[in-house]
């Protein structure tokens, strides 16, 4: 069961990282963009992949609410880990 959670966490972080890269590429081509609400949701659910995507692709780094969403995501995962380890 533990392997399932690790694989799931890795997968959602890879997806978040990829979404930031795709959105940056689309922004350069002036093409259809990924909605900000989806990128912010990625920040909550996959903060590690989101922050790496922001730094590697230098995308959305000027928008403070993305940092807040990522910080909230790290807090959320810390609380979840604490609760799961207590059980």
Secondary structure, DSSP 8 states (H G I E B T S, - for coil): -HHHHHHHHHHHHHHHHHHHHHHHHHHHTT-----HHHHHHHHHH-HHHHHHHHHHHT-STT-HHHHHHHHHHHHHHHHHHHHHHH-
